[in-house]
Amino acid sequence: MKKTIIAVSVLCAVLMGITGCSKSGEKKIKIGIIQLVEHPALDKNYQGFVDGLAEAGFVDKKNIVIDYQNAQGEQANCVTIAEKFVNDRDDLIFAIATPAAQAVANATTTIPVLVSSVTDPESAKLVAKNTAPGGNVTGTSDLTPCEAQMNLLKKLCPDAKTVGMLFCSSEQNSFFQVSLAKAACEKLGLKTIEGSVSNSNEIAQVVQSLCGKCDVIYSPTDNMIAAGMTTVAQVANENKIPTIVGEEGMVQSGGLATYGINYYELGKQTAKMAVEILKGEKTPAEMPVQYLSKCDLSVNEETAKILGITIPADL
C-alpha cells in the first residue's frame, strides 16, 4: 500500500511539472516572447512588458511562465521560435520587432499575438487595419515623430543641405519611416540620399561612403543600424558628420540626438493590452493598434563636443 501511495505521489508531481501547474493545482498561463535582436530599445521594450504584467499581478514563475527567446537577428531563427511557441500551445505570444512579428503571425491564426516595436502593422501585413485588426494579432506601434526629428536636425545643424538616410534594406519599418523623413526634409528644403545595408558587415563601409556625400546622417528605428550604432557613430564622428537617430538607445551608443518614444513605456502599454486578453475582456481582433503620445528629447553631449556643436539653450 505504501509503495502504491508513493508511486501515485511521484506520478502527480511529474504531471504537475509537465502541465506547468502551480502548487495549488491551477494551470499557469504560458507566454512566449520572441525578440528579434539585442539592442537597448528592444531590450527596454521587453522589460517594460514583463514589468507591466507583474504590476497587474501576472508574475513569471508564480502564476505565469514566460519563455523568452532571442532570434539574434536571424529570420530563420524567428521562424523556428514561432513554430516552437505554437507547438508548445502557448496562451499568448509577444513579438518584438517586425520580422519576429511576421514569423509569429505566419505560424498561427488562433493564439493571441501582441506585437511591439513595429512601426506600421498594417503595411507589414500583420493586421487588416491598424484601427480594426480583425484577426489574432494586434499591439503597439513604435512610430516615431519623423517630422519633429527633421526639425531637430535643422535646429542642431542649420547649415545642413543634404541628409543621408541610413537603413537596412530588408526592414519594412525603415522604408516606412524613411519615406516620412524624406517628405519632412523636402518641406525644409533639404536634399536626401540613401545609404542602405543588407547585413551588419556593410555598416562601416556605407557610413563612410555617406560621409563624403551628405552633411548629416539620419537613421530611423532600424534594428540592424541600432544594433550596430557604435560602429555608425565611430565612423560618422571621426568624419565630423552628425547623426540624428530614431531612439534614445542609439543616442547613448554615440548618435548626436533624437526626439523619440520611450520603449520601456511602450512595453508597459503592450502589457496592459495583454492583461485584457488574458482576463478574457477583449480579443486582438477588436483592439486597435496603440501608439505612445509622449516623446522625449535625448542629446549626447559628448558627441556634440566631438562635433563642435553647441546645443541651443531652449533644448
C-alpha positions in Angstrom: 0.0 0.0 0.0 2.8 2.4 0.9 4.5 1.7 -2.4 1.3 2.5 -4.3 0.8 5.8 -2.5 4.4 6.8 -3.2 4.1 5.8 -6.8 0.9 7.9 -7.2 2.6 10.9 -5.5 5.5 10.7 -7.8 3.2 10.5 -10.8 1.3 13.6 -9.7 4.5 15.5 -9.2 5.6 14.6 -12.7 2.3 15.5 -14.2 2.4 18.9 -12.5 5.8 19.6 -13.9 4.7 18.6 -17.4 1.5 20.6 -17.4 3.0 23.7 -15.8 0.6 23.6 -12.9 1.1 25.6 -9.8 1.2 24.1 -6.3 -2.5 24.9 -5.9 -3.3 22.8 -8.9 -4.1 25.8 -11.2 -2.6 25.7 -14.7 0.0 28.5 -15.2 -0.5 30.8 -18.2 2.2 30.3 -20.8 3.5 33.4 -22.6 6.1 33.1 -25.4 8.3 36.2 -26.0 10.4 36.5 -29.2 12.8 39.4 -29.6 14.5 39.9 -33.0 17.9 41.0 -31.7 19.5 42.6 -28.7 19.8 46.4 -28.6 18.7 48.9 -26.0 15.3 49.8 -27.5 14.1 46.2 -27.9 15.6 45.3 -24.5 13.6 48.1 -22.8 10.5 47.1 -24.8 10.8 43.5 -23.4 11.5 44.7 -19.8 8.6 47.1 -19.9 6.3 44.3 -21.0 7.4 41.9 -18.2 7.2 44.7 -15.6 3.8 45.8 -16.8 2.5 42.2 -16.5 3.9 41.9 -13.0 2.3 45.2 -11.9 -1.0 43.7 -13.0 -0.5 40.5 -11.0 0.9 38.3 -13.7 4.3 37.3 -12.3 6.8 35.0 -14.1 7.2 31.6 -12.3 4.3 32.5 -9.9 1.1 32.4 -11.9 2.6 32.6 -15.5 5.5 31.0 -17.3 7.5 33.2 -19.7 9.5 31.6 -22.4 11.9 34.3 -23.7 13.7 33.6 -26.9 16.1 35.9 -28.8 16.4 35.3 -32.6 19.9 37.0 -32.8 18.8 39.0 -35.8 18.2 35.9 -38.0 14.9 35.4 -39.8 15.3 31.7 -39.8 15.6 31.7 -36.0 12.3 33.8 -35.9 10.5 31.1 -37.8 11.9 28.3 -35.6 11.0 30.1 -32.4 7.5 30.9 -33.7 6.9 27.2 -34.5 8.1 26.3 -31.0 5.6 28.6 -29.3 2.8 27.2 -31.5 3.8 23.6 -30.7 4.0 24.4 -27.0 0.4 25.7 -27.2 1.3 29.0 -25.5 -1.6 31.1 -24.3 -0.2 34.3 -25.7 2.8 35.3 -27.8 4.6 38.7 -27.6 6.7 39.5 -30.7 9.2 42.4 -30.6 10.2 43.9 -34.0 8.6 43.4 -37.4 10.5 40.3 -38.7 9.7 38.5 -35.4 6.1 39.6 -35.6 5.7 38.4 -39.2 7.1 35.0 -38.3 4.7 34.5 -35.5 1.7 35.8 -37.5 2.5 33.3 -40.2 2.7 30.5 -37.7 -0.7 30.8 -36.0 -4.1 32.3 -36.6 -5.6 31.2 -33.3 -3.1 32.0 -30.5 -3.4 35.7 -29.4 -0.4 37.6 -30.6 0.8 41.0 -29.4 3.5 42.9 -31.4 5.6 45.9 -30.5 8.5 47.8 -32.0 6.6 47.6 -35.2 6.2 50.9 -37.0 3.1 50.2 -39.1 1.5 46.8 -38.5 -0.9 47.4 -41.4 1.7 47.9 -44.1 3.7 45.0 -42.6 0.5 42.8 -43.3 0.2 41.9 -39.6 -3.3 43.3 -39.3 -6.2 44.1 -41.7 -6.2 47.7 -40.5 -4.4 49.4 -37.6 -7.8 50.7 -36.4 -9.5 47.3 -36.7 -7.0 44.4 -36.7 -9.7 41.8 -37.4 -7.6 38.7 -36.6 -5.5 37.3 -33.8 -2.8 40.0 -34.0 -2.6 43.5 -32.5 -0.2 45.5 -30.4 1.7 48.8 -30.2 3.5 50.8 -32.8 6.9 52.5 -32.3 6.1 55.1 -35.0 8.5 58.0 -34.3 7.8 61.7 -35.0 9.9 61.8 -38.1 8.9 65.4 -38.9 9.9 66.5 -35.4 13.2 64.7 -35.8 13.9 66.5 -39.0 13.1 69.8 -37.3 15.5 68.9 -34.6 18.1 68.1 -37.3 17.6 71.5 -38.8 17.9 73.2 -35.4 21.2 71.4 -34.5 22.7 71.6 -38.0 21.2 74.8 -39.5 23.8 74.8 -42.4 23.0 71.3 -43.5 21.9 70.9 -47.1 21.9 67.1 -47.7 20.8 64.3 -45.4 22.0 60.8 -45.8 19.3 58.2 -45.0 20.9 55.1 -43.4 18.8 52.0 -43.0 18.6 48.3 -43.6 17.1 47.3 -47.0 15.2 44.4 -45.6 13.3 46.2 -42.8 9.8 47.3 -43.7 9.8 49.6 -40.7 12.7 51.5 -42.1 11.2 52.1 -45.6 8.1 53.5 -43.9 10.0 55.9 -41.7 12.5 57.0 -44.4 9.6 57.9 -46.6 8.2 60.1 -43.9 11.6 61.6 -43.2 12.1 62.4 -46.9 8.8 64.2 -47.0 9.8 66.3 -43.9 13.2 67.1 -45.4 11.5 68.3 -48.6 9.4 70.8 -46.6 12.6 72.1 -45.0 14.4 72.4 -48.3 16.8 69.6 -47.6 18.0 67.1 -50.2 18.3 63.4 -49.3 20.4 60.5 -50.5 20.1 56.8 -49.4 22.6 54.5 -47.9 21.2 51.1 -47.3 22.8 48.0 -45.9 21.8 44.3 -46.2 23.9 43.0 -43.3 25.9 44.3 -40.4 29.2 43.9 -42.1 28.4 46.6 -44.6 27.6 49.3 -42.0 31.1 50.9 -41.7 31.6 51.0 -45.4 28.2 52.5 -46.2 28.5 55.1 -43.5 32.0 56.0 -44.8 30.5 56.5 -48.3 27.7 58.7 -47.0 30.2 60.9 -45.2 31.5 62.2 -48.4 28.1 63.0 -49.8 26.0 64.5 -47.0 26.1 66.9 -44.1 24.1 64.9 -41.7 23.1 61.2 -41.4 19.6 60.2 -40.3 18.7 56.7 -39.2 15.2 55.7 -38.1 14.4 53.0 -35.6 16.1 50.4 -37.7 17.1 47.2 -35.8 20.2 46.4 -37.7 21.5 50.0 -37.5 20.5 50.3 -33.8 22.5 47.1 -33.1 25.5 48.5 -34.9 25.2 52.1 -33.8 28.6 52.1 -32.1 30.1 51.5 -35.5 28.0 54.1 -37.1 28.9 56.7 -34.5 32.6 55.9 -34.7 32.8 56.4 -38.4 30.5 59.4 -38.6 32.0 61.2 -35.6 35.5 60.7 -37.0 34.3 62.4 -40.2 32.6 65.2 -38.2 29.2 64.1 -39.6 26.3 64.5 -37.0 23.8 61.6 -36.7 20.2 62.2 -35.9 18.6 58.9 -34.9 15.3 57.2 -34.2 15.5 56.5 -30.5 17.4 57.1 -27.2 19.4 53.9 -27.2 21.1 54.9 -30.4 22.0 58.3 -28.9 23.6 56.5 -25.9 25.6 54.5 -28.4 27.1 57.6 -29.9 24.4 59.3 -32.0 24.0 63.0 -31.6 20.3 63.4 -30.8 16.7 62.2 -31.2 13.2 63.1 -30.4 11.6 59.7 -29.9 9.4 57.4 -27.9 10.2 55.6 -24.7 10.5 51.9 -25.4 10.1 50.8 -21.8 6.8 52.7 -21.6 5.8 51.1 -25.0 6.3 47.7 -23.4 4.2 48.5 -20.4 1.4 49.8 -22.7 1.5 46.5 -24.6 1.3 44.6 -21.3 -1.9 46.4 -20.5 -3.3 45.0 -23.7 -2.1 41.6 -22.8 -3.8 41.7 -19.4 -7.1 42.5 -21.1 -6.7 39.5 -23.4 -5.6 37.1 -20.6 -8.6 38.1 -18.5 -10.9 37.4 -21.4 -12.1 41.0 -21.5 -11.1 41.6 -25.1 -9.7 39.8 -28.2 -7.0 41.1 -30.5 -9.5 41.4 -33.4 -11.3 44.2 -31.6 -8.2 46.0 -30.2 -6.8 48.8 -32.4 -3.1 49.2 -32.6 -2.0 51.7 -30.0 0.6 54.5 -30.0 2.6 56.4 -27.4 1.6 60.1 -27.3 4.6 61.3 -25.4 8.1 61.6 -26.9 11.4 62.5 -25.3 14.4 64.6 -26.4 17.7 62.9 -26.0 21.1 64.5 -26.7 24.6 63.0 -26.4 26.6 65.9 -25.1 29.9 64.1 -25.6 29.2 63.5 -29.2 28.1 67.2 -29.6 31.5 68.2 -28.1 33.4 66.0 -30.6 31.5 67.5 -33.5 31.8 71.1 -32.2 28.1 71.5 -32.0 26.6 73.9 -29.4 23.2 72.7 -28.1 20.7 75.6 -28.2 19.6 76.7 -24.7 15.9 76.1 -25.5 16.6 72.4 -26.0 
